[in-house]
Amino acid sequence: MNHRNNLNFSGGPGALPESVLLQTQQAVLEVPEVGLSILGISHRSDWFAAVISELENNIRKLLGLPESYHVLLLQGGATQQFSMIPMTLLRGKTSPAEYLHTGYWSGKALAEARREGPIRVLWSGESSGFRRLPDDSELAYSPNAPYLHYVSNETVEGLQFHRLLGRDDVPRVCDMSSDFLSQPCAAEQFSLIYAHAQKNIGPAGVTVVLVRDELLKDAPSDLPGYLNYRNHIDAHSNFNTPPVFAIYVVLLVTRWLIQEIGGLTHMAEINRNKAELLYRLLDSSDGFYRGRAEPKDRSLMNVTFNLPDAKIEQQFLDESLAAGFSGLAGHRSIGGVRASIYNGLSLPAVEKLLGFMQDFQRSHRAAKLP
Ligand SMILES: *Cc1c(COP(=O)(O)O)cnc(C)c1O
């Protein structure tokens, strides 16, 4: 077979560690302990029950998650959570839930919440083109909100909160889809965290939900079966046929985080090093590469930038693709360039991109000399 070995800088699905891919390849043929392909192992088998329980324990261990939280593995992506959360926490409420509108994904979440009950947009970055996040002085939280919802890392715009938001007496609900398990996250400060797998921790098809038991005490009991968190808690994430393959790959990624990386503090260090390399290049390029996000709010996962004009930008995208860098085109909603550098994308891959960017700038500058 002819391998092109392209590097995956896409916003999602993201790159996975090579050791995980090799084990996945083996598992598609045969999971050694079972003697069957992962694609045909029963979700009712003892083996799969052990997979769920090891994955749950690994997530607890990585995040230091207390027993008062449930770890759920659901389907429907982060998008399903945009609805399930307000269905559970907002129906019939009179005080509004508070939503931060910091970019593309938080906008999607709040539009779904509006269908279920009252919401208040606490702050919106729309008028400033989602180039920055709010300071604490711009956020006047209400003590009566049923919950506060925000997105920890805006994948499209490349904005990331580097602090905890909200008040301790209002449940914090957070979409961590694009930075989950990329760093420690003070999980016990949140009442509900959700993250689909396909950015940092696996293939599409499974969404991790961490929910504090107490948050569900007044949840409606008449929701459709799949949309009721209690059913998934009672069934240990085996309420209907779960995505066995996707869940198994996420298990392999958590093993990699624990055994090969050595935990989230070390993962965060590696991720910070990767991001710093790229941001340093942007900042020292004499305005050739222009970072999109305000420096204090820059994402360690999605590095977004523009080039001097649309023509050079297109040339950059075409040439980078031809050179084996896949997925650098910015999200269709804003264009530009986005280098997504999730957990599975290695430091050497970022160094290669850096080399390409330096060469591109040099050759472009040279071409422009009289
Ligand atoms: C990609 C993304 C989503 C969308 O998730 P789906 O699994 O496609 O529903 C939601 N939130 C954030 C922050 C994302 O990055």
Ligand as a Chemical Component Dictionary entry (heavy atoms), coordinates in Angstrom:
data_LIG
# 
_chem_comp.id                   LIG 
_chem_comp.type                 NON-POLYMER 
_chem_comp.pdbx_formal_charge   0 
_chem_comp.three_letter_code    LIG 
# 
loop_
_chem_comp_atom.comp_id 
_chem_comp_atom.atom_id 
_chem_comp_atom.alt_atom_id 
_chem_comp_atom.type_symbol 
_chem_comp_atom.charge 
_chem_comp_atom.model_Cartn_x 
_chem_comp_atom.model_Cartn_y 
_chem_comp_atom.model_Cartn_z 
_chem_comp_atom.pdbx_ordinal 
LIG C1 C1 C 0 -16.937 20.146 17.438 1  
LIG C2 C2 C 0 -17.652 20.776 18.613 2  
LIG C3 C3 C 0 -19.025 20.547 18.855 3  
LIG C4 C4 C 0 -19.900 19.707 17.948 4  
LIG O1 O1 O 0 -19.939 18.419 18.362 5  
LIG P1 P1 P 0 -20.727 17.221 17.646 6  
LIG O2 O2 O 0 -20.154 16.029 18.297 7  
LIG O3 O3 O 0 -20.441 17.304 16.177 8  
LIG O4 O4 O 0 -22.149 17.409 17.951 9  
LIG C5 C5 C 0 -19.577 21.144 19.977 10 
LIG N1 N1 N 0 -18.855 21.900 20.818 11 
LIG C6 C6 C 0 -17.538 22.139 20.606 12 
LIG C7 C7 C 0 -16.778 23.005 21.557 13 
LIG C8 C8 C 0 -16.903 21.578 19.506 14 
LIG O5 O5 O 0 -15.598 21.799 19.299 15 
# 
loop_
_chem_comp_bond.comp_id 
_chem_comp_bond.atom_id_1 
_chem_comp_bond.atom_id_2 
_chem_comp_bond.value_order 
_chem_comp_bond.pdbx_ordinal 
LIG C1 C2 SING 1  
LIG C2 C3 SING 2  
LIG C2 C8 DOUB 3  
LIG C3 C4 SING 4  
LIG C3 C5 DOUB 5  
LIG C4 O1 SING 6  
LIG O1 P1 SING 7  
LIG P1 O2 DOUB 8  
LIG P1 O3 SING 9  
LIG P1 O4 SING 10 
LIG C5 N1 SING 11 
LIG N1 C6 DOUB 12 
LIG C6 C7 SING 13 
LIG C6 C8 SING 14 
LIG C8 O5 SING 15 
# 
